Amino acid sequence: MHDARTILSEAWGLVDAGMLDRAAFRDFTFTNPAMLHLSMNPDYFEGTVLADEAKKLLARRQGA
């Protein structure tokens, strides 16, 4: 059984093993999950510590 506090450090092992680069790791841990929520509700992260990064991500995606 895994402790939820270790998930990111364990996922970073994919970078250490050369299976993901830093950009792919960001997509895996932030971009893809964030877009899952933002695509349904652009204000999903309002009022959270991720609000600014989510807005930037959404703006980049809409401009693409």
PDB file of N, H, CA, C and O in Angstrom:
ATOM      1  N   MET A   1       0.851  -1.180   0.000  1.00  0.00           N
ATOM      2  CA  MET A   1       0.000   0.000   0.000  1.00  0.00           C
ATOM      3  C   MET A   1       0.895   1.241   0.000  1.00  0.00           C
ATOM      4  O   MET A   1       1.903   1.290   0.706  1.00  0.00           O
ATOM      5  N   HIS A   2       0.519   2.239  -0.795  1.00  0.00           N
ATOM      6  H   HIS A   2      -0.300   2.200  -1.368  1.00  0.00           H
ATOM      7  CA  HIS A   2       1.312   3.449  -0.912  1.00  0.00           C
ATOM      8  C   HIS A   2       0.706   4.588  -0.101  1.00  0.00           C
ATOM      9  O   HIS A   2      -0.513   4.728  -0.002  1.00  0.00           O
ATOM     10  N   ASP A   3       1.565   5.373   0.458  1.00  0.00           N
ATOM     11  H   ASP A   3       2.556   5.259   0.378  1.00  0.00           H
ATOM     12  CA  ASP A   3       1.177   6.583   1.155  1.00  0.00           C
ATOM     13  C   ASP A   3       1.019   7.672   0.093  1.00  0.00           C
ATOM     14  O   ASP A   3       1.922   7.863  -0.720  1.00  0.00           O
ATOM     15  N   ALA A   4      -0.095   8.380   0.082  1.00  0.00           N
ATOM     16  H   ALA A   4      -0.829   8.225   0.744  1.00  0.00           H
ATOM     17  CA  ALA A   4      -0.364   9.395  -0.930  1.00  0.00           C
ATOM     18  C   ALA A   4       0.698  10.491  -0.955  1.00  0.00           C
ATOM     19  O   ALA A   4       0.858  11.170  -1.969  1.00  0.00           O
ATOM     20  N   ARG A   5       1.414  10.669   0.131  1.00  0.00           N
ATOM     21  H   ARG A   5       1.284  10.117   0.955  1.00  0.00           H
ATOM     22  CA  ARG A   5       2.457  11.705   0.177  1.00  0.00           C
ATOM     23  C   ARG A   5       3.681  11.321  -0.636  1.00  0.00           C
ATOM     24  O   ARG A   5       4.543  12.169  -0.870  1.00  0.00           O
ATOM     25  N   THR A   6       3.786  10.091  -1.068  1.00  0.00           N
ATOM     26  H   THR A   6       3.086   9.403  -0.878  1.00  0.00           H
ATOM     27  CA  THR A   6       4.967   9.643  -1.815  1.00  0.00           C
ATOM     28  C   THR A   6       4.724   9.534  -3.315  1.00  0.00           C
ATOM     29  O   THR A   6       5.641   9.205  -4.068  1.00  0.00           O
ATOM     30  N   ILE A   7       3.503   9.806  -3.753  1.00  0.00           N
ATOM     31  H   ILE A   7       2.758  10.074  -3.141  1.00  0.00           H
ATOM     32  CA  ILE A   7       3.157   9.577  -5.148  1.00  0.00           C
ATOM     33  C   ILE A   7       4.036  10.381  -6.104  1.00  0.00           C
ATOM     34  O   ILE A   7       4.570   9.814  -7.058  1.00  0.00           O
ATOM     35  N   LEU A   8       4.201  11.676  -5.877  1.00  0.00           N
ATOM     36  H   LEU A   8       3.767  12.136  -5.102  1.00  0.00           H
ATOM     37  CA  LEU A   8       5.007  12.485  -6.798  1.00  0.00           C
ATOM     38  C   LEU A   8       6.469  12.079  -6.792  1.00  0.00           C
ATOM     39  O   LEU A   8       7.107  12.040  -7.844  1.00  0.00           O
ATOM     40  N   SER A   9       7.004  11.777  -5.624  1.00  0.00           N
ATOM     41  H   SER A   9       6.486  11.808  -4.770  1.00  0.00           H
ATOM     42  CA  SER A   9       8.413  11.370  -5.600  1.00  0.00           C
ATOM     43  C   SER A   9       8.597  10.037  -6.316  1.00  0.00           C
ATOM     44  O   SER A   9       9.618   9.825  -6.971  1.00  0.00           O
ATOM     45  N   GLU A  10       7.642   9.155  -6.203  1.00  0.00           N
ATOM     46  H   GLU A  10       6.813   9.327  -5.671  1.00  0.00           H
ATOM     47  CA  GLU A  10       7.720   7.887  -6.934  1.00  0.00           C
ATOM     48  C   GLU A  10       7.556   8.116  -8.430  1.00  0.00           C
ATOM     49  O   GLU A  10       8.240   7.480  -9.233  1.00  0.00           O
ATOM     50  N   ALA A  11       6.652   9.020  -8.813  1.00  0.00           N
ATOM     51  H   ALA A  11       6.097   9.536  -8.161  1.00  0.00           H
ATOM     52  CA  ALA A  11       6.457   9.332 -10.232  1.00  0.00           C
ATOM     53  C   ALA A  11       7.725   9.954 -10.816  1.00  0.00           C
ATOM     54  O   ALA A  11       8.047   9.723 -11.981  1.00  0.00           O
ATOM     55  N   TRP A  12       8.447  10.743 -10.016  1.00  0.00           N
ATOM     56  H   TRP A  12       8.186  10.931  -9.070  1.00  0.00           H
ATOM     57  CA  TRP A  12       9.690  11.356 -10.490  1.00  0.00           C
ATOM     58  C   TRP A  12      10.700  10.277 -10.892  1.00  0.00           C
ATOM     59  O   TRP A  12      11.603  10.535 -11.689  1.00  0.00           O
ATOM     60  N   GLY A  13      10.548   9.087 -10.347  1.00  0.00           N
ATOM     61  H   GLY A  13       9.815   8.878  -9.700  1.00  0.00           H
ATOM     62  CA  GLY A  13      11.406   7.962 -10.735  1.00  0.00           C
ATOM     63  C   GLY A  13      11.360   7.702 -12.229  1.00  0.00           C
ATOM     64  O   GLY A  13      12.327   7.182 -12.787  1.00  0.00           O
ATOM     65  N   LEU A  14      10.263   8.047 -12.896  1.00  0.00           N
ATOM     66  H   LEU A  14       9.477   8.469 -12.443  1.00  0.00           H
ATOM     67  CA  LEU A  14      10.168   7.901 -14.353  1.00  0.00           C
ATOM     68  C   LEU A  14      11.146   8.846 -15.052  1.00  0.00           C
ATOM     69  O   LEU A  14      11.693   8.511 -16.102  1.00  0.00           O
ATOM     70  N   VAL A  15      11.364  10.017 -14.474  1.00  0.00           N
ATOM     71  H   VAL A  15      10.920  10.289 -13.621  1.00  0.00           H
ATOM     72  CA  VAL A  15      12.340  10.967 -15.022  1.00  0.00           C
ATOM     73  C   VAL A  15      13.747  10.440 -14.750  1.00  0.00           C
ATOM     74  O   VAL A  15      14.600  10.432 -15.638  1.00  0.00           O
ATOM     75  N   ASP A  16      13.978  10.003 -13.524  1.00  0.00           N
ATOM     76  H   ASP A  16      13.286  10.009 -12.803  1.00  0.00           H
ATOM     77  CA  ASP A  16      15.297   9.465 -13.165  1.00  0.00           C
ATOM     78  C   ASP A  16      15.676   8.274 -14.046  1.00  0.00           C
ATOM     79  O   ASP A  16      16.848   8.084 -14.371  1.00  0.00           O
ATOM     80  N   ALA A  17      14.685   7.478 -14.426  1.00  0.00           N
ATOM     81  H   ALA A  17      13.733   7.632 -14.162  1.00  0.00           H
ATOM     82  CA  ALA A  17      14.941   6.295 -15.255  1.00  0.00           C
ATOM     83  C   ALA A  17      15.029   6.641 -16.743  1.00  0.00           C
ATOM     84  O   ALA A  17      15.291   5.766 -17.569  1.00  0.00           O
ATOM     85  N   GLY A  18      14.812   7.904 -17.086  1.00  0.00           N
ATOM     86  H   GLY A  18      14.599   8.615 -16.415  1.00  0.00           H
ATOM     87  CA  GLY A  18      14.892   8.312 -18.484  1.00  0.00           C
ATOM     88  C   GLY A  18      13.654   7.987 -19.297  1.00  0.00           C
ATOM     89  O   GLY A  18      13.682   8.074 -20.525  1.00  0.00           O
ATOM     90  N   MET A  19      12.569   7.614 -18.636  1.00  0.00           N
ATOM     91  H   MET A  19      12.546   7.543 -17.638  1.00  0.00           H
ATOM     92  CA  MET A  19      11.333   7.269 -19.340  1.00  0.00           C
ATOM     93  C   MET A  19      10.509   8.507 -19.685  1.00  0.00           C
ATOM     94  O   MET A  19       9.739   8.492 -20.646  1.00  0.00           O
ATOM     95  N   LEU A  20      10.669   9.581 -18.905  1.00  0.00           N
ATOM     96  H   LEU A  20      11.294   9.593 -18.125  1.00  0.00           H
ATOM     97  CA  LEU A  20       9.994  10.852 -19.155  1.00  0.00           C
ATOM     98  C   LEU A  20      11.022  11.966 -19.033  1.00  0.00           C
ATOM     99  O   LEU A  20      11.948  11.880 -18.227  1.00  0.00           O
ATOM    100  N   ASP A  21      10.855  13.024 -19.848  1.00  0.00           N
ATOM    101  H   ASP A  21      10.103  13.094 -20.503  1.00  0.00           H
ATOM    102  CA  ASP A  21      11.652  14.220 -19.618  1.00  0.00           C
ATOM    103  C   ASP A  21      10.829  15.166 -18.743  1.00  0.00           C
ATOM    104  O   ASP A  21       9.693  14.853 -18.386  1.00  0.00           O
ATOM    105  N   ARG A  22      11.396  16.316 -18.399  1.00  0.00           N
ATOM    106  H   ARG A  22      12.319  16.571 -18.688  1.00  0.00           H
ATOM    107  CA  ARG A  22      10.698  17.235 -17.493  1.00  0.00           C
ATOM    108  C   ARG A  22       9.368  17.727 -18.069  1.00  0.00           C
ATOM    109  O   ARG A  22       8.393  17.879 -17.333  1.00  0.00           O
ATOM    110  N   ALA A  23       9.327  17.974 -19.369  1.00  0.00           N
ATOM    111  H   ALA A  23      10.119  17.850 -19.966  1.00  0.00           H
ATOM    112  CA  ALA A  23       8.082  18.445 -19.996  1.00  0.00           C
ATOM    113  C   ALA A  23       7.009  17.368 -19.942  1.00  0.00           C
ATOM    114  O   ALA A  23       5.848  17.666 -19.662  1.00  0.00           O
ATOM    115  N   ALA A  24       7.379  16.135 -20.204  1.00  0.00           N
ATOM    116  H   ALA A  24       8.322  15.893 -20.431  1.00  0.00           H
ATOM    117  CA  ALA A  24       6.412  15.034 -20.145  1.00  0.00           C
ATOM    118  C   ALA A  24       5.942  14.807 -18.711  1.00  0.00           C
ATOM    119  O   ALA A  24       4.780  14.472 -18.479  1.00  0.00           O
ATOM    120  N   PHE A  25       6.855  14.992 -17.744  1.00  0.00           N
ATOM    121  H   PHE A  25       7.798  15.264 -17.933  1.00  0.00           H
ATOM    122  CA  PHE A  25       6.474  14.846 -16.339  1.00  0.00           C
ATOM    123  C   PHE A  25       5.454  15.909 -15.949  1.00  0.00           C
ATOM    124  O   PHE A  25       4.486  15.618 -15.246  1.00  0.00           O
ATOM    125  N   ARG A  26       5.672  17.151 -16.408  1.00  0.00           N
ATOM    126  H   ARG A  26       6.458  17.388 -16.979  1.00  0.00           H
ATOM    127  CA  ARG A  26       4.700  18.223 -16.127  1.00  0.00           C
ATOM    128  C   ARG A  26       3.343  17.884 -16.746  1.00  0.00           C
ATOM    129  O   ARG A  26       2.307  18.060 -16.106  1.00  0.00           O
ATOM    130  N   ASP A  27       3.348  17.399 -17.986  1.00  0.00           N
ATOM    131  H   ASP A  27       4.190  17.256 -18.506  1.00  0.00           H
ATOM    132  CA  ASP A  27       2.090  17.000 -18.623  1.00  0.00           C
ATOM    133  C   ASP A  27       1.395  15.907 -17.827  1.00  0.00           C
ATOM    134  O   ASP A  27       0.185  15.955 -17.607  1.00  0.00           O
ATOM    135  N   PHE A  28       2.175  14.918 -17.398  1.00  0.00           N
ATOM    136  H   PHE A  28       3.158  14.878 -17.577  1.00  0.00           H
ATOM    137  CA  PHE A  28       1.646  13.774 -16.659  1.00  0.00           C
ATOM    138  C   PHE A  28       1.055  14.177 -15.312  1.00  0.00           C
ATOM    139  O   PHE A  28       0.011  13.665 -14.906  1.00  0.00           O
ATOM    140  N   THR A  29       1.732  15.102 -14.620  1.00  0.00           N
ATOM    141  H   THR A  29       2.579  15.517 -14.949  1.00  0.00           H
ATOM    142  CA  THR A  29       1.325  15.425 -13.257  1.00  0.00           C
ATOM    143  C   THR A  29       0.462  16.677 -13.130  1.00  0.00           C
ATOM    144  O   THR A  29      -0.236  16.843 -12.130  1.00  0.00           O
ATOM    145  N   PHE A  30       0.500  17.567 -14.139  1.00  0.00           N
ATOM    146  H   PHE A  30       1.067  17.431 -14.952  1.00  0.00           H
ATOM    147  CA  PHE A  30      -0.286  18.798 -14.034  1.00  0.00           C
ATOM    148  C   PHE A  30      -1.161  19.065 -15.253  1.00  0.00           C
ATOM    149  O   PHE A  30      -2.382  19.160 -15.137  1.00  0.00           O
ATOM    150  N   THR A  31      -0.534  19.186 -16.424  1.00  0.00           N
ATOM    151  H   THR A  31       0.459  19.109 -16.519  1.00  0.00           H
ATOM    152  CA  THR A  31      -1.274  19.630 -17.603  1.00  0.00           C
ATOM    153  C   THR A  31      -2.464  18.728 -17.920  1.00  0.00           C
ATOM    154  O   THR A  31      -3.585  19.214 -18.071  1.00  0.00           O
ATOM    155  N   ASN A  32      -2.234  17.439 -18.019  1.00  0.00           N
ATOM    156  H   ASN A  32      -1.324  17.044 -17.897  1.00  0.00           H
ATOM    157  CA  ASN A  32      -3.337  16.535 -18.389  1.00  0.00           C
ATOM    158  C   ASN A  32      -4.449  16.505 -17.338  1.00  0.00           C
ATOM    159  O   ASN A  32      -5.618  16.638 -17.699  1.00  0.00           O
ATOM    160  N   PRO A  33      -4.126  16.332 -16.041  1.00  0.00           N
ATOM    161  CA  PRO A  33      -5.204  16.364 -15.051  1.00  0.00           C
ATOM    162  C   PRO A  33      -5.917  17.716 -14.992  1.00  0.00           C
ATOM    163  O   PRO A  33      -7.138  17.772 -14.846  1.00  0.00           O
ATOM    164  N   ALA A  34      -5.145  18.813 -15.107  1.00  0.00           N
ATOM    165  H   ALA A  34      -4.153  18.767 -15.225  1.00  0.00           H
ATOM    166  CA  ALA A  34      -5.775  20.140 -15.058  1.00  0.00           C
ATOM    167  C   ALA A  34      -6.717  20.337 -16.227  1.00  0.00           C
ATOM    168  O   ALA A  34      -7.824  20.845 -16.050  1.00  0.00           O
ATOM    169  N   MET A  35      -6.292  19.938 -17.434  1.00  0.00           N
ATOM    170  H   MET A  35      -5.392  19.525 -17.577  1.00  0.00           H
ATOM    171  CA  MET A  35      -7.149  20.117 -18.607  1.00  0.00           C
ATOM    172  C   MET A  35      -8.408  19.249 -18.527  1.00  0.00           C
ATOM    173  O   MET A  35      -9.451  19.620 -19.064  1.00  0.00           O
ATOM    174  N   LEU A  36      -8.317  18.122 -17.873  1.00  0.00           N
ATOM    175  H   LEU A  36      -7.469  17.820 -17.436  1.00  0.00           H
ATOM    176  CA  LEU A  36      -9.504  17.288 -17.661  1.00  0.00           C
ATOM    177  C   LEU A  36     -10.593  18.106 -16.974  1.00  0.00           C
ATOM    178  O   LEU A  36     -11.757  18.076 -17.374  1.00  0.00           O
ATOM    179  N   HIS A  37     -10.199  18.834 -15.937  1.00  0.00           N
ATOM    180  H   HIS A  37      -9.254  18.859 -15.612  1.00  0.00           H
ATOM    181  CA  HIS A  37     -11.163  19.641 -15.183  1.00  0.00           C
ATOM    182  C   HIS A  37     -11.489  20.954 -15.887  1.00  0.00           C
ATOM    183  O   HIS A  37     -12.651  21.360 -15.934  1.00  0.00           O
ATOM    184  N   LEU A  38     -10.475  21.619 -16.434  1.00  0.00           N
ATOM    185  H   LEU A  38      -9.532  21.289 -16.397  1.00  0.00           H
ATOM    186  CA  LEU A  38     -10.693  22.914 -17.071  1.00  0.00           C
ATOM    187  C   LEU A  38     -11.552  22.813 -18.327  1.00  0.00           C
ATOM    188  O   LEU A  38     -12.275  23.753 -18.657  1.00  0.00           O
ATOM    189  N   SER A  39     -11.480  21.698 -19.021  1.00  0.00           N
ATOM    190  H   SER A  39     -10.892  20.935 -18.753  1.00  0.00           H
ATOM    191  CA  SER A  39     -12.288  21.550 -20.236  1.00  0.00           C
ATOM    192  C   SER A  39     -13.782  21.488 -19.921  1.00  0.00           C
ATOM    193  O   SER A  39     -14.614  21.817 -20.766  1.00  0.00           O
ATOM    194  N   MET A  40     -14.111  21.072 -18.720  1.00  0.00           N
ATOM    195  H   MET A  40     -13.435  20.804 -18.033  1.00  0.00           H
ATOM    196  CA  MET A  40     -15.520  21.017 -18.312  1.00  0.00           C
ATOM    197  C   MET A  40     -15.941  22.267 -17.554  1.00  0.00           C
ATOM    198  O   MET A  40     -17.100  22.680 -17.610  1.00  0.00           O
ATOM    199  N   ASN A  41     -14.975  22.874 -16.834  1.00  0.00           N
ATOM    200  H   ASN A  41     -14.034  22.538 -16.789  1.00  0.00           H
ATOM    201  CA  ASN A  41     -15.282  24.038 -16.014  1.00  0.00           C
ATOM    202  C   ASN A  41     -14.047  24.924 -15.945  1.00  0.00           C
ATOM    203  O   ASN A  41     -13.153  24.663 -15.140  1.00  0.00           O
ATOM    204  N   PRO A  42     -13.975  25.968 -16.772  1.00  0.00           N
ATOM    205  CA  PRO A  42     -12.791  26.830 -16.792  1.00  0.00           C
ATOM    206  C   PRO A  42     -12.475  27.498 -15.448  1.00  0.00           C
ATOM    207  O   PRO A  42     -11.356  27.971 -15.249  1.00  0.00           O
ATOM    208  N   ASP A  43     -13.419  27.542 -14.550  1.00  0.00           N
ATOM    209  H   ASP A  43     -14.328  27.157 -14.712  1.00  0.00           H
ATOM    210  CA  ASP A  43     -13.206  28.153 -13.228  1.00  0.00           C
ATOM    211  C   ASP A  43     -12.946  27.116 -12.138  1.00  0.00           C
ATOM    212  O   ASP A  43     -12.988  27.439 -10.950  1.00  0.00           O
ATOM    213  N   TYR A  44     -12.682  25.894 -12.528  1.00  0.00           N
ATOM    214  H   TYR A  44     -12.647  25.632 -13.492  1.00  0.00           H
ATOM    215  CA  TYR A  44     -12.537  24.796 -11.575  1.00  0.00           C
ATOM    216  C   TYR A  44     -11.522  25.102 -10.466  1.00  0.00           C
ATOM    217  O   TYR A  44     -11.753  24.748  -9.309  1.00  0.00           O
ATOM    218  N   PHE A  45     -10.410  25.750 -10.801  1.00  0.00           N
ATOM    219  H   PHE A  45     -10.223  26.037 -11.740  1.00  0.00           H
ATOM    220  CA  PHE A  45      -9.345  25.985  -9.831  1.00  0.00           C
ATOM    221  C   PHE A  45      -9.422  27.348  -9.152  1.00  0.00           C
ATOM    222  O   PHE A  45      -8.526  27.700  -8.385  1.00  0.00           O
ATOM    223  N   GLU A  46     -10.468  28.117  -9.415  1.00  0.00           N
ATOM    224  H   GLU A  46     -11.196  27.831 -10.038  1.00  0.00           H
ATOM    225  CA  GLU A  46     -10.616  29.431  -8.778  1.00  0.00           C
ATOM    226  C   GLU A  46     -10.569  29.283  -7.257  1.00  0.00           C
ATOM    227  O   GLU A  46     -11.192  28.391  -6.680  1.00  0.00           O
ATOM    228  N   GLY A  47      -9.817  30.181  -6.629  1.00  0.00           N
ATOM    229  H   GLY A  47      -9.311  30.905  -7.097  1.00  0.00           H
ATOM    230  CA  GLY A  47      -9.725  30.160  -5.171  1.00  0.00           C
ATOM    231  C   GLY A  47      -8.734  29.153  -4.623  1.00  0.00           C
ATOM    232  O   GLY A  47      -8.659  28.960  -3.409  1.00  0.00           O
ATOM    233  N   THR A  48      -7.958  28.495  -5.509  1.00  0.00           N
ATOM    234  H   THR A  48      -8.019  28.652  -6.495  1.00  0.00           H
ATOM    235  CA  THR A  48      -6.967  27.525  -5.046  1.00  0.00           C
ATOM    236  C   THR A  48      -5.569  28.039  -5.364  1.00  0.00           C
ATOM    237  O   THR A  48      -5.413  29.029  -6.079  1.00  0.00           O
ATOM    238  N   VAL A  49      -4.569  27.375  -4.840  1.00  0.00           N
ATOM    239  H   VAL A  49      -4.696  26.571  -4.259  1.00  0.00           H
ATOM    240  CA  VAL A  49      -3.182  27.767  -5.118  1.00  0.00           C
ATOM    241  C   VAL A  49      -2.808  27.521  -6.571  1.00  0.00           C
ATOM    242  O   VAL A  49      -1.794  28.037  -7.042  1.00  0.00           O
ATOM    243  N   LEU A  50      -3.599  26.751  -7.279  1.00  0.00           N
ATOM    244  H   LEU A  50      -4.422  26.332  -6.896  1.00  0.00           H
ATOM    245  CA  LEU A  50      -3.327  26.454  -8.689  1.00  0.00           C
ATOM    246  C   LEU A  50      -4.038  27.396  -9.652  1.00  0.00           C
ATOM    247  O   LEU A  50      -3.881  27.263 -10.866  1.00  0.00           O
ATOM    248  N   ALA A  51      -4.805  28.330  -9.145  1.00  0.00           N
ATOM    249  H   ALA A  51      -4.932  28.437  -8.159  1.00  0.00           H
ATOM    250  CA  ALA A  51      -5.629  29.188  -9.995  1.00  0.00           C
ATOM    251  C   ALA A  51      -4.813  29.928 -11.051  1.00  0.00           C
ATOM    252  O   ALA A  51      -5.201  29.940 -12.219  1.00  0.00           O
ATOM    253  N   ASP A  52      -3.706  30.538 -10.676  1.00  0.00           N
ATOM    254  H   ASP A  52      -3.391  30.527  -9.727  1.00  0.00           H
ATOM    255  CA  ASP A  52      -2.907  31.301 -11.638  1.00  0.00           C
ATOM    256  C   ASP A  52      -2.309  30.404 -12.716  1.00  0.00           C
ATOM    257  O   ASP A  52      -2.362  30.735 -13.901  1.00  0.00           O
ATOM    258  N   GLU A  53      -1.748  29.283 -12.316  1.00  0.00           N
ATOM    259  H   GLU A  53      -1.706  29.014 -11.353  1.00  0.00           H
ATOM    260  CA  GLU A  53      -1.171  28.359 -13.296  1.00  0.00           C
ATOM    261  C   GLU A  53      -2.248  27.779 -14.206  1.00  0.00           C
ATOM    262  O   GLU A  53      -2.013  27.583 -15.399  1.00  0.00           O
ATOM    263  N   ALA A  54      -3.416  27.507 -13.655  1.00  0.00           N
ATOM    264  H   ALA A  54      -3.607  27.667 -12.687  1.00  0.00           H
ATOM    265  CA  ALA A  54      -4.520  26.981 -14.467  1.00  0.00           C
ATOM    266  C   ALA A  54      -4.978  28.009 -15.495  1.00  0.00           C
ATOM    267  O   ALA A  54      -5.282  27.653 -16.634  1.00  0.00           O
ATOM    268  N   LYS A  55      -5.029  29.277 -15.106  1.00  0.00           N
ATOM    269  H   LYS A  55      -4.782  29.566 -14.181  1.00  0.00           H
ATOM    270  CA  LYS A  55      -5.407  30.334 -16.053  1.00  0.00           C
ATOM    271  C   LYS A  55      -4.392  30.443 -17.178  1.00  0.00           C
ATOM    272  O   LYS A  55      -4.765  30.575 -18.344  1.00  0.00           O
ATOM    273  N   LYS A  56      -3.110  30.389 -16.834  1.00  0.00           N
ATOM    274  H   LYS A  56      -2.807  30.282 -15.887  1.00  0.00           H
ATOM    275  CA  LYS A  56      -2.059  30.455 -17.856  1.00  0.00           C
ATOM    276  C   LYS A  56      -2.157  29.264 -18.808  1.00  0.00           C
ATOM    277  O   LYS A  56      -2.032  29.419 -20.023  1.00  0.00           O
ATOM    278  N   LEU A  57      -2.378  28.096 -18.258  1.00  0.00           N
ATOM    279  H   LEU A  57      -2.479  27.969 -17.272  1.00  0.00           H
ATOM    280  CA  LEU A  57      -2.504  26.892 -19.075  1.00  0.00           C
ATOM    281  C   LEU A  57      -3.683  27.012 -20.027  1.00  0.00           C
ATOM    282  O   LEU A  57      -3.554  26.725 -21.218  1.00  0.00           O
ATOM    283  N   LEU A  58      -4.810  27.426 -19.519  1.00  0.00           N
ATOM    284  H   LEU A  58      -4.915  27.658 -18.553  1.00  0.00           H
ATOM    285  CA  LEU A  58      -6.008  27.577 -20.341  1.00  0.00           C
ATOM    286  C   LEU A  58      -5.790  28.615 -21.425  1.00  0.00           C
ATOM    287  O   LEU A  58      -6.204  28.412 -22.566  1.00  0.00           O
ATOM    288  N   ALA A  59      -5.147  29.721 -21.089  1.00  0.00           N
ATOM    289  H   ALA A  59      -4.811  29.886 -20.163  1.00  0.00           H
ATOM    290  CA  ALA A  59      -4.871  30.768 -22.080  1.00  0.00           C
ATOM    291  C   ALA A  59      -3.957  30.242 -23.186  1.00  0.00           C
ATOM    292  O   ALA A  59      -4.181  30.524 -24.363  1.00  0.00           O
ATOM    293  N   ARG A  60      -2.934  29.481 -22.814  1.00  0.00           N
ATOM    294  H   ARG A  60      -2.752  29.252 -21.858  1.00  0.00           H
ATOM    295  CA  ARG A  60      -2.036  28.895 -23.821  1.00  0.00           C
ATOM    296  C   ARG A  60      -2.797  27.938 -24.723  1.00  0.00           C
ATOM    297  O   ARG A  60      -2.605  27.947 -25.939  1.00  0.00           O
ATOM    298  N   ARG A  61      -3.653  27.117 -24.146  1.00  0.00           N
ATOM    299  H   ARG A  61      -3.810  27.110 -23.158  1.00  0.00           H
ATOM    300  CA  ARG A  61      -4.408  26.137 -24.923  1.00  0.00           C
ATOM    301  C   ARG A  61      -5.412  26.811 -25.846  1.00  0.00           C
ATOM    302  O   ARG A  61      -5.615  26.356 -26.971  1.00  0.00           O
ATOM    303  N   GLN A  62      -6.031  27.867 -25.398  1.00  0.00           N
ATOM    304  H   GLN A  62      -5.866  28.237 -24.484  1.00  0.00           H
ATOM    305  CA  GLN A  62      -7.020  28.568 -26.219  1.00  0.00           C
ATOM    306  C   GLN A  62      -6.322  29.349 -27.335  1.00  0.00           C
ATOM    307  O   GLN A  62      -6.905  29.558 -28.399  1.00  0.00           O
ATOM    308  N   GLY A  63      -5.092  29.777 -27.105  1.00  0.00           N
ATOM    309  H   GLY A  63      -4.618  29.607 -26.240  1.00  0.00           H
ATOM    310  CA  GLY A  63      -4.349  30.521 -28.106  1.00  0.00           C
ATOM    311  C   GLY A  63      -3.700  29.615 -29.147  1.00  0.00           C
ATOM    312  O   GLY A  63      -3.267  30.080 -30.201  1.00  0.00           O
ATOM    313  N   ALA A  64      -3.637  28.319 -28.844  1.00  0.00           N
ATOM    314  H   ALA A  64      -3.990  27.942 -27.987  1.00  0.00           H
ATOM    315  CA  ALA A  64      -2.982  27.383 -29.754  1.00  0.00           C
ATOM    316  C   ALA A  64      -3.841  26.999 -30.927  1.00  0.00           C
ATOM    317  O   ALA A  64      -3.414  26.215 -31.775  1.00  0.00           O
TER     318      ALA A  64
END
